[in-house]
Amino acid sequence: MSQVKNVTIDDLLESCRKYLKKDENLNLINRAYNYALLKHANQFRRTGEPYIIHPLAVAYILSELSVEPVTIAAALLHDTIEDTDASFEDIKENFSYDIAYLVEGVTKINQITFESSKEQALAETHQKMLLAMANDIRIILIKLADRLHNMRTMDAMPREAQIRKAKETLEIYAPLAHKLGMFKIKAELEDRALRYENPDIYYHITNLINAKKTERENLIKEMISAIEEHFKTIKLKKYEIKGRIKNIYSIYKKMYEKNRDFDDIYDLLAIRIIVDKIETCYQALGIIHAHFVPLPKRFKDYIAVPKPNLYQSLHTTVVGVNSEIFEIQIRTKDMDDVAEVGIAAHWAYKENKTYSKDKIQFEMATKLKWYGELLMLSKDQDINRDPTQFVDAVKTDLLDTNIYVFSPKGEVIALPQGATVLDYAYKIHTDVGNNAVGATINNKNVVLDTVLKTGDIVNIRTQKNSQGPSEDWLKKVTTGHARAKIKSFLSNKYRDEMIERGREDLEKEIIANKVNSEVTQEFIRKHFQRQGIETIEDLYVEIAKKIVSPKTVVAKLLGKEYHYEDTLQKQIAKTERIVKANKSTGIIVSGVSNAEVKLGNCCNCIPGDPIVGYISKGNGVIVHSINCKNIQDLDKKRFVEVFWEGNNEKKYSCRIKVISQNNSIFADLISTITSSNSSILSLQANQKEDGLVVTKIKILVKNIDELQTLINNIQKIKNVIQVERDNN
């Protein structure tokens, strides 16, 4: 890609003057620049350049979208609260509350600290960003511009950071730009992300494009000339024709995801025809089809049925000059503006017009249906209480929609590939999903897990007295929204049963220990609130789920000091008896019966782990994880296929590592492990120089699912920062 030119304040002001004429607006931008220049003095980027070039570049990108001066000023200041001594009050006092609000919004996205795993932290980052976007769309515009400039200048970053940022860009930022209709920004984000995530593929495609670049450019010129000749014959005058090559990432997706050769990509050569009005779009299409053979099933009318991001155009693919395949796009000038910069084209700033956050938010929700859905998701407690679940719902349900079906009233509903009738039902309304009993597609009866395709007309049949969702419904949906609603229904359905079961378990323990004290709200607040338990019903549920042990509750009721060392020694003794009693490995060796099999001590495999067997000399078959570093240099000829037995009740040892702020977690840690039907083989804790405590625990579990549940439960303990499997 071409070298990125650093922007100056003069460049920014010149760009702004194209749509800003009032001195007060230009002065605001100039004041914001001078403030940022002062605050970022003596700060430098990894490239060694003055830091101010970054906020200048971000503001310049936004000026090309003709955004309001307040947003330009906020872009110039977007790193001041995070990276300098400036505060929210300073920005508010020197500029305005609105600007301070935007700067703080961007800062909150960037300044999140986590007490969780990397995966959970990433989910929480994305959730915060998406919720901020729901609060004010201008924040995400600044973030998109910020990410675009960072992607343009990532050469100085460590390789690990480049890969992480590229992946995040492809998963979140590029899809957001696409949903906002900002094609130019989306395409550049994708191309630059691919360059860092997989440079070999990126440069391979670049070389393929460049190898016949002149030939393709000449073909496009010939096709444009041929079209112009046909337009002249019917005296069509007001038009513009442009040619282009697809962006690198879109070529990559077709080559590597759809397994197609470079020369077999139909729309590699693309021509855009821009005309003055909608009627002329269809007239131009008629001329194209009259003189060039259209490919079957390649015509799409996005004018009559716009995409959810407001994109409108006619698409057709034809056999053009020299029998080459060309994709033709036909649209008006207004449609072309929207195609390039998306929703920003609808509210490009115009002086003497009143703007407000609420007005912009309302227009966004009105024009972009998916944005209205994002607003609803942001307020849906069933979904956003879990960051991973929330981000999954946004990514699959909103950002990755690529099939479009119709309601009986003609409303277009966007869904991800593979979505089922049941996904559609929940997209309409939670009650429709919960009470769905059947459906029709194009007037034909179908079952609820029927996969939908673009163009289907779907009608859901409901019954108010239906039993509602069951566990197997989770296998019938693909969207995060539907999955969350089904889980919520099932959780509420079984909550009463769990409350009763937990009450019985606790009462048995209370009677056995002759406890006279009662479980009060104050008792729960004092001892269990840190675990997210607010009421006595919550406590009963956690007992039924075996997350809290009745013995722990009774010990606290009796006011006994918890001696975790004694409990730990009893646990270890009990676990050692289990290990001695069960020597079976639960491993099947392919093609061999009665083989001597041992589990490698280096990687502690458990059912669910991908495994491989190694025929050792004198010790039979040693089973390792396929990722075990100790087998990398072994003789490949001695490897043999091995499998876990089905329905195996044996327990296996594995190790986990818990990082906490102090050692006050031990009582809750041991209680959580024993309540989860796991057993402790050993526990060793060490305090690091930074004060953090690293606790390594060897435990017995049935399989990888049981281990993951245990990790999730430990993560809920107060002062636990990180929990992970420890294979070292």
N, C-alpha and C positions, 0 to 999 in steps of 0.2 A: 504494500500500500504506500501511497505517497507520503512524504514527510509532512508533519503537521506544522503549520505556520503559527507562531505565537501572535496573539491578538493584543493590540494596544488600546488604550482608552480612546484614542482618536478613531480607531477602527470601529469600536463599539458605538460611539456617538454618531458616526457616519451611518452605521446600519440603522440606528434608532431614528435618525432624522428622516428616514424614508416614510415613516408613519407617525412620528411625533414632531409637532411643530411648536408647541408651547414651551417657552423658556422654563417654566416651573417644572415640567416633566424632565427635561434634559438636565436641569440643575439638580434635581433629586438624584438622578443617576450619577452625575459627577460627584456629588457630595458622598454618596455611598461608596464610590470608588476611592475617594481620598481617605475616608474613614477606614476602609479595608486595607488600603496601602499602608496607613499608619499602624494599624493593629498587627498586620502580617510582616512588618519590617523585621529584617534579620531572620526570617523564616524561609527555608528553601525546600524545594521538592527533591526527590531522590536523584533527579537528573542534574541537580546542582543549580537549577534556575530559580529565580525569585518566586516565592509561593504565589504572589499576586497574579501570575499568569493563569493559574487555574480558575479562580473565580471570574476573571475577565473572560476566559474562554466559555465558561458556563453561561454567563450573561449574554455573550455574543450569539451562542446557539439559540437561546430563547428569543433574542431580538429578531432573528431570521424567521421566527414564527409570529412576529408582531404581537407579542404578549404585552400586557399592561406594564407601565413603568414601575409600579409597586413590586411586581414579580421580578423585574430586571434588577431593581435595587436589592431585593432579598437574595437574589442569586449572587450578587457581588459580596454580600455579607454572610453567605450561608455557612461559612466555616469559622466565623469570628467567635461565636459563643463556645464552640467546641475546642478551638485551637489557640484562643487568645484570652486576655483577661476581661474581655467584653461580656456583659451580662444581658439578660432579657431586658432588665430595667434600663440599661444603658442604650440599647437599640431603640426601645420605646421612647425614651426621652429625646434622643437625637433625631429620630425619624418618626415612627408612628407605631401604634399597637399592632396594626395589620402587618407591617414589615417584621416586627419583632416576633409575632405569632408564626409567620412563615419560616423565619430563621430557626426558631425554637423547634418547629415541626420537623425540619430537616435534621436538626441536631439530635432530637430524640430517636430518630431512626438510626443514626450513626453511633450514638452513645449508649448502647444497651450492654449492661453487664449481666452475665449468666451464671447460674449455679446448676449447670446441667451438662450433658454430653454435647459434643460438637454438633451432632445431628439435631438435637433438641434446640440448641442455641441458634442454629441456622433457621429452623422453623419459627422460633420466636422473633428473630430479626425480620423475616419475611412477613410474619403476622403484624408486627408493629408498623412496617412500611405500608402494608395494605390497609390497615386501620387508619393510618394517617392520611392515606389517599382518600379513604371514605369521608374523612373529616374535611378535607380541602384538596381539590384536584390540583391546585397550583403547586402543592408540595411535591407531588409525583412528577410534575413537569420539571421542577428544579432537579429532582433526583435523576430523572432520565438524562437531562443535559449533563449533570455531574458525572453519571456513569459513562456517557458517550465520550466526554473528554478524557476520563481516566482510561478508557479502552484505547483511545488514540495515543496515549503516552505510557503504555505499560511495559515498554522494553526494559526500563530500569528496575522493575519489580522482580523479586525472586521467582523462580520457576513455579514453586508450589503455589504462591499467591496468584500468579498468572492463570494457572489451571483452575483454581477455586473461583476467581472472579469471572472467568470465561463460562464456567458451568452455571454460575448464578445468573449471569447475563442471559444465557440461552433459556434457562428455566423460568425466570421472572421478568427481567427488564425488556427483552425483545418481545415476548408475548404481550406485555402491557402496552408497548408502543404499537404493536399490531392491533390490539383491541381499541386503542385510541385512534386508529387509522393513520398513524404517523409512519408511512411506508419508508421514507428516506432514512429516518432514524432507525427503524426496525432493521432494514437491510444492512446498514453499516454496523449496527451492534452485532448482528449475526455473523457477518463476514469477519469482523475483528475478533470475535469470540472464537470462531473456528480456527483462525490463525494461531491463537495461543493454546487452545485445547488440543488441536491435532494439526501441527504445522506441516507434517508430511502430506496429508491429504489436501490441505489448503494450497500448498505450492504445486502439488500435482495438478489440481484443477486449474490453477492460475496458468500453468504452463500449457495445458490443453487449450485454454481460451486464447492465449497469446500465439500459439502455434499457427492458427489460421485466422488471426484477428483481421488482417487486411482483406482476406477472402470474404469473411463474414460481413465486414463493413461494406464491401462492394456489392454483396448480395442484397443487403438492406437498401442500399442506394438504388439498385435496379428495381427492387420491389416497390419502393416509394414512387419512382418515376412511372412505373406501370400503373399504379393506383391513380396517380395524378392525371395520366392520360385518359383514364376511364371517367374520372370526375369531370374533366373538361367537356367530354361529349354530352353531358347532361347539364353543363353550366353550373356545377356546384362550386361556389367560390369561397365562402367563409369557412376555411378549415386550416388546420396545421397538422403536419405529419412528422412524427419523430420515430427513430429506431433505437433499439437498446438490446443489450445482452443481459440475460438473467443474472442476478447476483450470485456470488460464489456459493453461499450457503444453500440456496434453493437448488442449485445444481448438485451439490453434495447430497442433499436429502433424496433426490431422485436416483442418483448413482448408487449410493451405499445403503439407503433404507429400502428402496424399491428394486435394487439389483438391476439397474439399467446401464448400458454403455453410454458414454458421453455423446456419441453420434446418434443415439436413439432418443435423445430428449427432444420431444416435439417443439416445445416452446422456447428453445434456446435462442432462436431468432424471433424477436418481438417487435411489433410496430404499433404505435399509438396514434390514433386519429382523433383530433380535437375539433369539434364543430361548435356552432353557435347556439343550437337549441336541440331539445330532445327529439323532435320529429326528424331532424336531419341525421341523428344517430341511426335511426332505422332505415332512412333512405340510403345512407352510406353503406350500411350492412347489406342491403339489397344489391347494391352495385358490386360489392366484393364477392358475394355469393354467385352473382350472375357471370362473373368472369374468372373466378378461381374455385376449384373444387373443394367444398368444405369437408372436413373429416367428420364421420358420424359420431354422435354423442359428445361432441366437443364444443357445442354452442351453449353459452350461459347468459341469461338476461338478468344482470344485477341492477338494471334500471327499474324494471317492473317490481323486482323483489330485492331491495338493497341488502347488503351484508349488515350484520349487527353493528359494525363499526362505521356505518353510514356510507361505506364504499358503494359507488354506482358506476357501472360501465357495461357495455356489451362485449362479450368475449367469444371469439370464434377462431378455429384453427383451420388453415387452408393449405392446399398445395400451390405454391407460388412459382416465381420465376426459377428456371433451371430445375424444376421438380423438387425444390426445397420446401420444407415444412415451416410455416410462419404462424405465430400466434398474433391475432389482430385484436386490439382493444379500441373501442369507439366510445367516446364520452364528450360531454360539454366541458367548457372552461371551468365552470364552478365545480363540476364533478372531479376534474383533474386536480384542482386545488385541494379538495378534500382528500383525494387519493394520495397526495404528496405529504400533507401536513395534518390530515385527519381532523379531529374535532376542533383543533386550534383555528382552522379556517372559518368556523362558524362564529367564534367570538374573538377574532382578531381585534385588537384594541383600536377604538376610534375615539378621538378627542371630542369633548362636548357630549359624551354619552355616559350615563351613570352606570357604574359597575359596583358589584358587591359580591362577597363570598357566597352568600345565600342564593343570589340570583344565578351565579355561575353553576353552583351545585344543582339548583333546580333544573337549569337548562341541560346539564349533563345527564341527570337522571331521566329527563324527558326524552332527549334525543338518543341516548345510548341505553338500551334496555338492560344490558349486562351491568352497567354502572349502578342502575337502580337495584339490581340483584345484589351487587356488592354491598350497597348500603344496608340491605336487609340482612345479608350474611353477617355484617359487622355487629348487628344487634341481636343475632340469634345465639342465645346462650347454649343451645344444644351443640352448636358447632364451634364457636370461638373460645369455649373454655379450655380446649386442648389446641395449642398452637399448631401441632403437626396435622391434626384433623382439619383445622381451619385453612391452612395453606394448601392441603391436599384438595379441599373442596374448591378453593379459588382456582388452583392450577388446572384441575380436571373439568370443573363445571363451568368456569368462566373463561379461562385463558386458552383452553385446548379444544374449544368447540369447533367442529368442522363438518357436522351434518345438521341439516335444517329440515324439520318436520312441521306439519300444520295441525292446528286444532280444528275441530269441526266448523268454527267461526272464521277460519282463515288466518288466525294469528300464527306468526312464524316463531317456532321454539328452537333455540340452538342447543345442541347437545354434543358431547364428545363421541369420537368413534367407538363403536361397541356398546353404546347406550341401549338400554332395553325399554320396553313399554313401562315397566315399573319406575325406571329413572324418570321417564316423561311424566308419569302420574305425580311423583313427588315434586317435580319442577313446577307443575301447575299449582299444587297446594298440598301441604302436609296431610290434611284431612282426606284429600282425594287419594293420596298414596296409601294411607293407613286403612282406608275402607275399600280399596280396589279389589274387585273379584274377577274381573275379566276385561277384555278390550276388543275393539275392532280396528283393523288397519285396512284402509281403502275398502271399507264395508265388509271385510272378511273377519270372522272370529279368530282370535289368536290368544295364546297364553301370555301370562305376564312377563315371562323372561324372553319373549321374542325380541331379537335385535332389530333396531330401526335403521332405516336408510333414508337419505335425503329425498324429499318429495312425498314421504308417507303422510297420509291424513289419519290421525290417531284419535280415537274416541274411547274414553275409559268408562267402564261400568262399575258402579259402587253400590254397596249395601251398608246402611247405617248400623245394622246389627251384626256386621261381620266380626269374626274373631280377631281381625287385625293381623299385623305382621307376626311371623314366626322366625326362628333362627335360620331356616333355609332361605328366607328372603334375602339375607345378606349375600348369598351366592347369586342372586338374580339381578343385582344392581352393580353399576360401575362408578357412579358419581359419588363424591364425598358427601354431598348434601343428602342424598337418599340414604346412604349408609348411616350417617349421623342420626337421621330421624328414626330409622328402624331401631338402632341401638337405644335411643332415648325411650321409644315406646316399650321395648323389651325390659329396659332397666326399671321403668315405672311399673310395668306389669308384675315383675317379680319382686319389687321392693317390699311389698307387704309380707310376702312369704319369708323374705330374708330377715325382716325386722322380727318376725315371730321366732324364727330359728335362732337368731342372735340373742334374743331375750331369754329363751329357754337355756341356751348354753351358759349364759352369764348367771342365771338364777341357780343352776346346778352347782356352779363353782362357789357362789355366795353361800348356799346352804351347806355345802361340804366344808367350808371354812368357818361356818357360824359367824358370818359378818352381820353386824347390826346397822352399819352406816348405809346411807342411800346414795345412789348415783344422781347427783343434782346438776343443774345447769352450770353452777359455779365450779363444781368438780370437773366437769367436761372442759370448761374454759381453761382451767388451770393446767390440766394434764394432757389434753388431747387436741386443743385448738390448733396447735402448731402442725398437726397432721391433717388439717382441713376438716376436722370433725366438729360440727357446730351444735348438734342436738343429740339427745339420747337415742333417737331413731337412727341418726347417722352412725352412732357407736354400735348399735345392734347390727346394722348392715355390715360394718367393717369386721365385726366379730364373725358374722355368718360367712363373709368372704375370706376369713382366716388371715386377714391383714393385722388385726389386733387379737391378742390372746386373752381369753377370760382370766387366766392366771395373772396377767399383767394388771388388769383392771382391779382384781381383788387385792393384789399386793399394794396398789396405790390407795385403795379404800382402807386397808388396815394400817396405812402409814408406814409400812415396812421399807427400810432402805434396801434398794435392789443391789444385791451383790452379784454382779454379772460374772465375776471370776468363778464362783461356785456353780452357777448355771452353765457357764461355758464348759467347765470340766465334766459336768454330768452329760452335756450334749456330746462332747468328744468321745467319752466312754461308750455312750449309746451308739454313736456312729461307727465306732471301731467294731462293735459287735455285729452291726449290719454288714460291714465289709467282709468280716471273717465268715459270716453265714452264707454269703452269696458270692461264689467265685466265677460264675458264668459270665462270659463277655457279651452275649447277645449278638454275636457276629456270625454271619454266614459267609463262607469262602466259596467263591464261584468255582463249580466243578470239583470241589473237594469235600468229602465228608469226614467227620471226626478229626479235623485238623487241630493241631495245637495253636491256639490263638491268644495273643497278649495285646493289651492296649498300651501304646507308647506313653511313657511318663512325661515326655517332652511337650505334648500338645493337648493332653487331656480331652480326647474326643468324647462327645455325648451324642445320643440319637438326634438326628437332624443335621449334624455336621456332615459335609461331603468328605468321604474317607477313601483310603487306598491301603492295600496290604502289601507288605514287603517280606519276601521269603528270606529269613535270616539263616545264618549257618549255626545250627544247633539249638535255636530258640523258637522254631516254628514260624508262624506268620505274625509279624508285628504290625499293628494297625496304627496309621498316622492320619492326621488331617491332610488333605491334598495341598494345603498351604503351608505345611510344616517346613521350616527352614532346614531341618536336619535330613530331609530326604532329597533335597535338590541335587546333590552330587552322587546319589546312589545309582547303582546299576539298574537302568530302566528295564532290562530283561527279567529282573527278579520281582517286578511289581505284579500283583494279581488283584482282580476285582473282588471287592468285599461289600457286604450289605448289612444294614441293621435289620434284625428280626422285627417282624410286625407284632403289635400287641405285647411288647416286652415291658414287664413291670419292674425290672431291675433298676437300681439307682447307680449313677456313675459320678465319679469325682471330677470336679473342675474347679478353677480358681477365678475369683473376682477381686477387683481392686476398688476400694472406696476411698475417695479423697474428701476430707471434711475439714471444717474450720477448727475443730478441737476434738478431744476424745470423749465429749459428753454424749456422743451418739451411741455408745456401746450397748446400753440397756435396750434402747429401741431397736438397735441393729440385730441383736440376738433374738429379741422377741419377734421381730419381723421375719427372720429366717425360719425360726421354729414354727411360727404360725402359718408359714407358706408350705408346710409339709416337706421342707428341706432339712438337711442335717449338717452340722458343722464338724469337719474333720480337724481343722486347725485355724488359728487366728493369730496374726502378728501385726502389731501397729508400730509405726515409726513416725516421729515428729521431724519435719524438715526445717531448714533454717528460716524459711518464711513463715513458720508457725503452723502451716497446714499439716494435718495428720493423714498419713497414707496407711490404710489398713488392708492387708492382704488376707483373704479368707479362702480356705479350701472347703468345699461343700459337696454334698451328694444331691443330685437332682435326677429326675427321670429322663428329661429330654430338653431340647433347646427352647421349646415353648415355655416349659416350667421355669427355666433359667431366666428368660426374658421377663416373665411375670414378676419373678423375684426382684430383678434389677429395677423394674418400674416401681415396685413397692418400696424398695430401699431409697429410691430417688425422692420419695415423698417425705423422708425423715428430715426434720429441721437440722440445719447446719451441714447437710450433705451437699457437696459441690458437684461431684462427678462419680458415676458408677460405671464400670466397664469390665468386660471379661479380660482376664489376665492370662495370656498364654506364654508369658516370658519365664 
